[in-house]
Amino acid sequence: MADDELPLRQLLQRLLAQRGFSVDVAEDGLAAMALIDQKSYDVVFCDAAMPKMGGLALYEKLRAPGSPLAEACPWDPAGSPSADR
């Protein structure tokens, strides 16, 4: 889970952990990419606007051709600069 707001990261981590999920946290998209490069994830939650790399840029990197996660990213957020309309 990536979010630049510490209180929100802590809240979401606690709520998800209470429901039995293992949760890694990152403070921005770059830190999230570093985690994704090291470990396999079933789900990635991220804020759209973060410093260094926002969630939309992270999403685009995950969907990039050749990315091992490209097929796992079928959703294109409304409002994304690359969203097909």
Secondary structure, 3 states (H helix, E strand, C coil): CECCCHHHHHHHHHHHHHCCCCCCCECCHHHHHHHHHHCCCCCCCECCCCCCCCHHHHHHHHHCCCCCCHHHCCCCCCCCCCCCC
